[in-house]
Amino acid sequence: MKITKLSEAPKVPFELDGHIMGQAPRVEIIHLNLKAGQKLEKHINPSDVFFYVLEGKAMLETDNERVLVLKDQCIFVEGNTNRGFDNISVSDFKVMVVKILG
């Protein structure tokens, strides 16, 4: 068994408040926090991904859709899809990112 505390988890290699909570050969789990008004620009990632919203609300945007995502929702986005978040609220937006690796 391995327990990872958010305060001790390694940071993601980007200019974001993100921490790698767990890794295994076929999965990576990241805790991501966007401050009020902060935006994660659209980007393409080859992995399928699940986003589980822990706190707050934000707009999730792909090339084809722009949807409001809220606390306790789980969203699946296929790999090679351009996607990004825009925290439109006045509080933090926290999301658990579960990447399904090749």
N, C-alpha and C positions, 0 to 999 in steps of 0.2 A: 504494500500500500504506500502511496505517496500523496501527501497533502501539500498543496501550494497556497500560500497566503498571497493575496493581491499585493500587499506592501513589499513582498520579497520576490515577486515574479519578474523575470527579465522583461525589459522594455522592448517593444517592437522597433525595428530599425528604420523608423520614419519619424517625422516631427509631429507625432500624435501622442495623446495620453492613452496608450495601449500597452497591455502587458500579456505576455504569453503565459497562459495558465496551465497548459498541458500540451504535450506532443507525444505522438505515437507514430508508427510507420505510415498509417493511412489517415491520420486526423491531427488537426491543430486547433486548439481552443484559445481564443483571444478575448480579453475583456477590454472593451473600447469605451472611452468616456469623451464625449464632445461637450464643451461648455456652451452656454446659451449663445445662440447666433453663430456658432462655429460650423464650418462646412468641411466635409470630406469630399473632395472633388471626384467626379466620376473617373473610374479607372477599370481596366480589364484585368481579371484574375482568371487563370486557367481552371481553378478549382470550383466544383459545386460548393455552395455555402448555405448554411442555415444561420439566420440572425434571430436571436431571442432577446426581445426588448425587456430589460430589467427595470428601467426607470425613464420617465419622460416621454417625449414624442418628437418625431422628426419626419421629414419627407424623405422617402427612399425613391431615388430616381434611376431609371435605366434609359436606354435610348427610346424605348417604346411606352414607358409608363412613368407616372409620378404619383405616388400614393402616400398617404399619411399612415405611419406606423406608431402603435401605442404600446404601453406597458402590457406585458403578458401575452404579446403576440409573437408567433414564430413564423418567419418568412423564409421561403426557399428560393434561391436564385441559382440558375444553372451556370456552370463554368463558361468562360469566354463571353460573358455578358457584361457590358459596360454598366457600372453601378456606382452610386455615391449617396451620401447622406447630407441633409441640411437640417441642423437643429434649429427649428423655428420657434422654440419655446424660450421662456425666461429662466429655465433651470437646466441642469445637466441632463444629457441624454446618455444613458448607459445601455450598452448592448453586448451580449455574449455572441461571439462569432465562432462558428464551428465549421472549419474548412475540411472538406473531404478530399484528401490528397490522392493523386494517381495511384 
